[in-house]
Amino acid sequence: MVTKNSADRDPLVIVTREGLYCPQADVYIDPWRPVQTALITHAHADHARPGSAHYHCLSSGSELLTQRVRPPLLTSHEAHQPVKFGPITCQFVPAGHVLGSAQIRITDGEQVWVVTGDYKRIDDPSCARFEPIACDVLITEATFALPIYRWPSMDQVMAEVLQWWDQAVRKQRQPVLYCYALGKAQRIMAELALRSSRDVIVHPTIAQLIPAYESQGVSLCPWQPLVKHPKPAPGSLILAPPGAQGGHLLTQFKALDEAMASGWMQIRGVRRRRALPRGFVISDHADWDGLLRTVQETGASRVLATHGETRVLTDYLNRQGIQAARLATGYGQDEDHA
């Protein structure tokens, strides 16, 4: 049962040098230093770091976490399954960020805290949909917490991607779309599968993560790996991580049409800094409206905002009568996977 006087109670989550910590349960959430017990929201490197003794995650994300962190001991949990740590009950609830991403619900029976990790509110065919959780205290990301960030529909964006792809082929140029290897690439492949039978060529960094998606039954478009000296594949799109720009696997093609998929593409200056002629606004994080909607739907009386535009969000919420503060953490604000 959610109460409204959590400010008068001992906090369920505090910040320590190792990361977010629940003292009553003796567990850490996405710790940035090695600890005994780590509850992981998702497998991106700024949230899932190696070195801890025992990891816990949502079952749909266990293969990705195993591949990226190689935990010595891993326990996976079904969504909403109660997990007891002493007097504390935790649950992993879908966050809609990438495959296996979860919010962590923590309760001592009197108050409920939620750590969202990273999340988005737009439906994504490659992962489970975000589920709002009623709580007293919400610890939320704030990566895109500015009113200028309002995402277009995926129908609109994917139509733009397909049009750009066709134009590149007509110009006899090789289209390359840069996108983060975990989550963004597979999301684009799943969106393509809903709209066409086209195939893509994927960089090895992306290819090694695809089996985890396929094992969870995610439908992706046809694909083949990008290799040195590839056979001609006229009309295919290459998906590659941003770090591959200028690398040997791409410079073997004579004429490239390059673009990037990211929430940062909402701002033209970011695209110019990367020397890219085209950008598509596709983000795996909540936009301004999604963040405000989440605060409203959780009913939280207190909000702690971390990693991103925390000042703008907390100032706005305080003016709306919701107690809000900034929370300093060791999570990154990565241009590539946003």
NUGU-854695 format. One record per residue (C-alpha): x, y, z. Coordinates in Angstrom, 3 decimals. Each point is the difference from the previous one (the first is absolute). Layout:
N
+----------+----------+----------+
:        X :        Y :        Z :
+----------+----------+----------+
:        X :        Y :        Z :
...
+----------+----------+----------+
END
This chain:
338
+----------+----------+----------+
:        X :        Y :        Z :
+----------+----------+----------+
:    0.000 :    0.000 :    0.000 :
:    1.398 :    3.398 :   -0.993 :
:    0.180 :    2.632 :    2.708 :
:    0.572 :    3.737 :   -0.323 :
:    2.269 :    0.702 :    2.953 :
:    3.196 :   -1.626 :   -1.182 :
:    1.978 :    3.162 :    0.781 :
:   -0.444 :   -0.829 :    3.705 :
:    1.356 :   -3.537 :   -0.410 :
:    3.478 :   -1.386 :   -0.484 :
:    0.896 :    0.065 :   -3.719 :
:   -0.103 :   -3.320 :   -1.796 :
:    2.724 :    1.083 :   -2.435 :
:    3.072 :    2.121 :    0.692 :
:    3.073 :    0.973 :   -2.041 :
:    3.342 :   -1.492 :    1.038 :
:    3.436 :   -0.034 :   -1.617 :
:   -0.949 :   -3.357 :   -1.570 :
:   -3.351 :    1.161 :   -1.333 :
:   -3.704 :    0.001 :    0.879 :
:   -0.400 :   -2.109 :    3.136 :
:   -2.930 :   -1.424 :    1.936 :
:    1.379 :   -0.378 :    3.572 :
:   -2.875 :   -2.103 :    1.325 :
:    0.478 :   -2.561 :   -2.794 :
:    3.791 :    0.383 :   -0.315 :
:   -0.275 :    0.167 :   -3.798 :
:    1.146 :    2.504 :   -2.602 :
:   -1.844 :    1.114 :   -3.119 :
:    2.237 :    0.353 :   -3.088 :
:    3.126 :    0.530 :    2.138 :
:    2.927 :    1.782 :   -1.611 :
:    2.549 :   -1.867 :    2.156 :
:    0.185 :   -3.724 :    0.837 :
:   -2.360 :   -1.083 :    2.807 :
:   -1.313 :   -3.233 :    1.472 :
:   -3.563 :    0.166 :   -1.382 :
:   -0.988 :    2.063 :   -3.057 :
:   -3.516 :    0.470 :   -1.380 :
:    0.404 :    0.950 :   -3.661 :
:   -2.567 :    2.022 :   -1.943 :
:    1.479 :   -0.765 :   -3.450 :
:    3.163 :   -1.046 :   -1.804 :
:    1.346 :    3.353 :   -1.220 :
:    3.549 :    0.514 :    1.246 :
:   -0.731 :    2.996 :    2.240 :
:   -2.577 :   -2.053 :    1.941 :
:    1.475 :   -3.506 :   -0.159 :
:    3.651 :   -0.042 :    1.034 :
:    2.216 :   -3.017 :    0.654 :
:    1.555 :   -0.991 :    3.304 :
:   -2.939 :   -0.616 :    2.340 :
:   -0.499 :   -3.392 :    1.643 :
:   -3.714 :   -0.645 :   -0.620 :
:   -2.227 :    1.584 :   -2.648 :
:   -3.794 :    0.052 :   -0.219 :
:   -1.937 :    1.025 :   -3.117 :
:   -3.222 :   -0.438 :   -1.938 :
:   -0.034 :   -3.422 :   -1.664 :
:   -0.368 :    1.386 :   -3.533 :
:    3.251 :    1.920 :    0.479 :
:    2.099 :   -2.809 :    1.482 :
:    1.625 :   -1.052 :   -3.293 :
:    1.061 :    3.557 :   -0.805 :
:    1.323 :    0.554 :    3.515 :
:    1.928 :   -3.272 :   -0.115 :
:    1.555 :    0.917 :   -3.338 :
:    1.018 :    3.521 :    0.994 :
:    1.005 :   -0.418 :    3.680 :
:    0.686 :   -3.744 :    0.399 :
:   -1.247 :   -0.037 :    3.594 :
:    1.391 :   -2.687 :    2.318 :
:   -3.510 :   -0.532 :    1.405 :
:   -3.224 :    1.127 :   -1.656 :
:   -3.577 :   -0.420 :    1.181 :
:   -2.760 :    0.983 :   -2.410 :
:   -3.580 :    0.824 :    0.953 :
:   -3.285 :    0.136 :   -1.840 :
:   -1.738 :    3.364 :   -0.261 :
:   -1.835 :    0.927 :    3.222 :
:    1.377 :   -3.026 :    1.867 :
:    0.518 :    1.028 :    3.671 :
:    3.600 :   -0.453 :    1.149 :
:    0.733 :    0.210 :    3.731 :
:    3.177 :    1.523 :    1.398 :
:   -0.486 :   -0.040 :    3.760 :
:   -2.953 :    2.297 :    0.825 :
:   -0.044 :    1.467 :   -3.503 :
:   -1.932 :   -1.270 :   -3.020 :
:    1.253 :    0.886 :   -3.479 :
:   -1.588 :   -0.499 :   -3.391 :
:    1.294 :    0.382 :   -3.546 :
:   -2.586 :    1.810 :   -2.155 :
:    0.417 :    0.661 :   -3.770 :
:    1.512 :    3.387 :   -0.857 :
:   -0.375 :    0.021 :   -3.801 :
:    3.595 :    1.153 :   -0.555 :
:    1.636 :   -3.051 :   -1.640 :
:   -0.480 :   -3.759 :    0.181 :
:   -0.055 :   -1.097 :    3.645 :
:   -0.046 :    3.532 :    1.407 :
:   -1.718 :    0.354 :    3.361 :
:   -1.015 :    2.437 :    2.642 :
:    0.753 :   -1.114 :    3.557 :
:   -2.945 :    0.257 :    2.419 :
:    1.092 :   -0.017 :    3.640 :
:   -2.301 :   -0.140 :    3.019 :
:    0.247 :   -0.596 :    3.726 :
:   -3.769 :   -0.394 :    0.279 :
:   -0.512 :    3.621 :    0.989 :
:    1.487 :    1.973 :   -2.870 :
:    0.811 :   -0.722 :   -3.643 :
:    3.004 :    1.323 :   -1.904 :
:    0.581 :   -0.543 :   -3.724 :
:    3.336 :    0.262 :   -1.814 :
:   -0.858 :    0.281 :   -3.688 :
:    3.426 :   -0.505 :   -1.549 :
:   -0.319 :    1.208 :   -3.598 :
:   -3.448 :   -0.189 :   -1.586 :
:   -2.212 :    1.193 :   -2.819 :
:   -3.751 :    0.346 :   -0.435 :
:   -0.270 :   -0.627 :   -3.769 :
:   -0.870 :   -3.602 :   -0.916 :
:    2.937 :   -2.024 :   -1.299 :
:   -0.471 :   -3.392 :   -1.729 :
:    3.409 :   -1.164 :    1.250 :
:   -0.742 :    0.165 :    3.744 :
:   -2.784 :   -0.050 :    2.592 :
:   -2.010 :    3.177 :    0.504 :
:    0.671 :    2.347 :    2.935 :
:   -2.379 :   -0.538 :    2.920 :
:   -0.637 :    2.913 :    2.383 :
:    0.286 :   -0.959 :    3.686 :
:   -1.849 :    1.773 :    2.813 :
:    2.587 :    1.190 :    2.499 :
:    0.884 :    2.534 :    2.660 :
:    3.468 :    0.848 :   -1.351 :
:    1.029 :   -0.186 :   -3.654 :
:    3.658 :    0.015 :   -1.037 :
:   -0.168 :    0.869 :   -3.686 :
:    2.477 :    0.557 :   -2.788 :
:   -0.045 :    3.455 :   -1.584 :
:    2.073 :   -0.460 :   -3.164 :
:   -2.362 :    2.030 :   -2.189 :
:   -1.743 :    2.084 :    2.657 :
:   -0.431 :    3.149 :   -2.072 :
:   -3.248 :    1.125 :   -1.705 :
:    1.780 :    0.056 :   -3.377 :
:    0.186 :   -3.798 :    0.072 :
:   -3.317 :   -1.396 :   -1.229 :
:    0.338 :   -3.117 :   -2.128 :
:   -1.720 :   -0.428 :   -3.363 :
:   -1.930 :   -3.208 :   -0.642 :
:    1.940 :   -3.016 :   -1.202 :
:   -2.297 :   -0.202 :   -3.026 :
:    1.218 :    3.449 :   -1.029 :
:    3.665 :   -0.690 :    0.717 :
:    0.105 :   -3.408 :   -1.681 :
:   -1.640 :    1.477 :   -3.099 :
:    2.824 :    2.549 :   -0.054 :
:    2.605 :   -2.758 :    0.407 :
:   -1.442 :   -2.029 :   -2.887 :
:   -0.162 :    3.081 :   -2.226 :
:    3.647 :    0.894 :    0.763 :
:    1.013 :   -3.625 :   -0.619 :
:   -1.707 :   -0.004 :   -3.419 :
:    1.614 :    3.297 :   -0.957 :
:    3.460 :   -1.328 :    0.865 :
:   -0.545 :   -3.090 :   -2.131 :
:   -1.190 :    2.106 :   -2.938 :
:    3.199 :    2.052 :    0.283 :
:    1.990 :   -3.254 :    0.029 :
:    1.322 :    0.754 :    3.453 :
:    0.199 :   -2.352 :    2.979 :
:   -2.339 :    1.093 :    2.833 :
:    1.443 :   -0.355 :    3.500 :
:   -2.098 :    0.677 :    3.082 :
:    1.954 :    0.434 :    3.222 :
:   -1.836 :   -1.182 :    3.101 :
:    0.945 :   -1.370 :    3.405 :
:    0.834 :   -3.711 :   -0.185 :
:   -2.199 :   -1.086 :    2.915 :
:   -3.637 :    0.971 :   -0.248 :
:   -0.126 :    2.642 :   -2.718 :
:    1.208 :   -2.258 :   -2.822 :
:   -2.377 :   -2.830 :    0.909 :
:   -2.874 :    2.434 :    0.406 :
:    0.576 :    1.329 :   -3.522 :
:    0.170 :   -3.572 :   -1.321 :
:   -3.284 :   -0.848 :    1.745 :
:   -1.667 :    3.133 :   -1.357 :
:    1.212 :   -0.850 :   -3.511 :
:   -1.427 :   -3.516 :    0.344 :
:   -3.429 :    1.540 :    0.617 :
:    0.177 :    2.088 :   -3.177 :
:    1.913 :   -1.887 :   -2.692 :
:    1.915 :   -3.126 :   -0.948 :
:    3.247 :    1.911 :   -0.538 :
:    3.204 :   -1.382 :    1.387 :
:    2.839 :    1.779 :    1.771 :
:    3.724 :   -0.558 :    0.448 :
:    1.098 :    0.303 :    3.623 :
:    3.365 :    0.824 :    1.513 :
:    1.550 :   -2.852 :    2.068 :
:   -0.558 :    1.961 :    3.238 :
:   -3.726 :   -0.054 :   -0.721 :
:   -0.072 :   -3.533 :   -1.391 :
:    1.327 :   -1.559 :    3.207 :
:   -2.966 :    1.389 :    1.967 :
:   -2.744 :   -1.102 :   -2.393 :
:   -0.251 :   -3.633 :    1.262 :
:   -1.122 :    1.265 :    3.406 :
:   -2.912 :    1.768 :   -1.684 :
:   -0.851 :   -2.947 :   -2.220 :
:    0.014 :   -2.351 :    3.002 :
:   -2.703 :    2.188 :    1.577 :
:   -2.169 :   -0.264 :   -3.114 :
:    0.583 :    3.549 :   -1.256 :
:   -0.751 :    0.197 :   -3.733 :
:    2.773 :    1.751 :   -1.878 :
:    0.423 :    0.765 :   -3.679 :
:    2.258 :   -2.297 :   -2.080 :
:    3.663 :    0.758 :    0.593 :
:    3.529 :   -1.055 :   -0.859 :
:    3.294 :    0.910 :    1.685 :
:    2.313 :    2.689 :   -1.305 :
:    3.334 :   -1.568 :   -0.905 :
:    3.213 :    1.049 :   -1.693 :
:   -0.298 :   -0.238 :   -3.791 :
:   -3.766 :   -0.663 :    0.032 :
:   -1.926 :   -1.298 :   -2.940 :
:   -1.908 :    2.785 :   -1.743 :
:   -3.360 :    0.578 :    1.650 :
:   -1.696 :    2.663 :   -2.092 :
:   -2.847 :    1.696 :    1.782 :
:    0.922 :   -1.109 :    3.521 :
:    0.358 :    2.327 :    2.975 :
:    3.005 :   -0.290 :    2.315 :
:   -0.622 :    0.389 :    3.732 :
:    3.115 :    0.863 :    1.984 :
:    0.874 :    1.471 :    3.405 :
:    1.168 :    3.640 :   -0.010 :
:    3.531 :   -1.082 :    0.889 :
:    0.272 :   -1.811 :   -3.332 :
:   -0.108 :    3.259 :   -1.967 :
:    3.187 :    0.218 :   -2.045 :
:    0.982 :   -3.590 :    0.864 :
:    1.413 :   -2.539 :   -2.427 :
:   -3.258 :   -1.932 :   -0.393 :
:   -1.695 :    3.101 :   -1.391 :
:    2.811 :    1.687 :   -1.903 :
:    0.053 :   -3.011 :   -2.353 :
:   -3.187 :    1.447 :   -1.529 :
:    0.654 :    2.703 :   -2.586 :
:   -2.932 :    2.344 :    0.582 :
:   -1.903 :    0.193 :    3.288 :
:   -3.188 :    1.800 :    0.966 :
:    0.297 :    0.249 :    3.788 :
:   -2.638 :    0.794 :    2.597 :
:   -0.515 :   -0.508 :    3.713 :
:   -2.982 :   -1.065 :    2.115 :
:   -0.119 :    1.628 :    3.431 :
:   -2.098 :    2.276 :    2.160 :
:    2.841 :    2.512 :   -0.261 :
:   -0.835 :    0.389 :   -3.689 :
:   -2.782 :    2.328 :    1.177 :
:    2.810 :    2.583 :    0.311 :
:    1.700 :    0.841 :   -3.297 :
:    3.256 :    0.995 :    1.676 :
:    0.600 :   -3.572 :    1.181 :
:   -0.301 :   -1.309 :   -3.540 :
:    2.398 :    2.672 :   -1.262 :
:    2.580 :   -0.953 :    2.638 :
:   -0.079 :   -3.552 :   -1.336 :
:    0.321 :    1.220 :   -3.604 :
:   -3.147 :   -1.856 :   -1.030 :
:   -2.310 :    1.272 :   -2.726 :
:   -3.106 :   -1.674 :    1.420 :
:   -1.430 :   -0.940 :    3.387 :
:   -3.122 :   -1.844 :    1.145 :
:   -1.633 :    0.686 :    3.352 :
:   -0.234 :   -3.449 :    1.574 :
:    0.593 :   -0.155 :    3.735 :
:   -0.190 :   -2.790 :    2.556 :
:   -0.618 :    2.516 :    2.791 :
:   -3.123 :    1.846 :    1.116 :
:   -0.510 :    3.454 :   -1.472 :
:   -1.226 :    3.017 :    1.990 :
:   -3.661 :   -0.992 :   -0.239 :
:    0.841 :   -3.618 :    0.849 :
:    1.868 :    1.028 :    3.141 :
:   -2.868 :    2.193 :    1.222 :
:   -2.552 :   -2.691 :   -0.844 :
:    1.990 :   -2.523 :    2.004 :
:    0.181 :    2.227 :    3.082 :
:   -3.740 :    0.560 :   -0.219 :
:   -0.901 :   -3.668 :   -0.494 :
:    2.148 :   -1.217 :    2.890 :
:   -1.609 :    2.447 :    2.406 :
:    3.396 :    0.552 :    1.622 :
:    0.066 :    2.789 :    2.578 :
:    3.784 :    0.223 :   -0.271 :
:    2.139 :   -0.238 :   -3.142 :
:    3.778 :   -0.353 :   -0.193 :
:    1.422 :    0.693 :   -3.473 :
:    3.331 :   -1.358 :   -1.204 :
:    2.357 :    0.076 :   -3.008 :
:   -1.190 :    2.581 :   -2.452 :
:   -1.824 :    3.321 :    0.091 :
:   -0.808 :   -0.393 :    3.679 :
:   -0.156 :    3.699 :    0.893 :
:   -2.710 :    0.856 :   -2.526 :
:   -2.146 :   -2.998 :    0.956 :
:    0.252 :    0.501 :    3.754 :
:   -0.655 :    3.733 :   -0.244 :
:   -3.103 :   -0.669 :   -2.072 :
:   -1.319 :   -2.685 :    2.359 :
:    0.566 :    2.157 :    3.073 :
:   -2.036 :    2.768 :   -1.620 :
:   -2.758 :   -2.579 :   -0.526 :
:   -0.038 :   -0.812 :    3.722 :
:    1.937 :   -3.283 :   -0.245 :
:    3.026 :   -0.251 :    2.258 :
:    2.931 :   -0.566 :   -2.344 :
:    3.775 :    0.006 :    0.315 :
:    3.065 :   -0.858 :   -2.061 :
:    1.845 :   -3.224 :    0.748 :
:    3.655 :   -0.294 :   -1.002 :
:    0.900 :   -3.459 :   -1.331 :
:    2.734 :   -1.667 :   -2.017 :
:   -2.206 :   -0.782 :   -2.994 :
:    0.974 :    1.398 :   -3.363 :
:   -1.737 :    2.268 :   -2.484 :
:    1.182 :   -1.794 :   -3.102 :
:   -0.693 :    1.663 :   -3.362 :
:    0.268 :   -3.348 :   -1.715 :
:   -2.672 :   -2.032 :    1.789 :
:   -2.476 :    2.807 :    0.603 :
+----------+----------+----------+
END
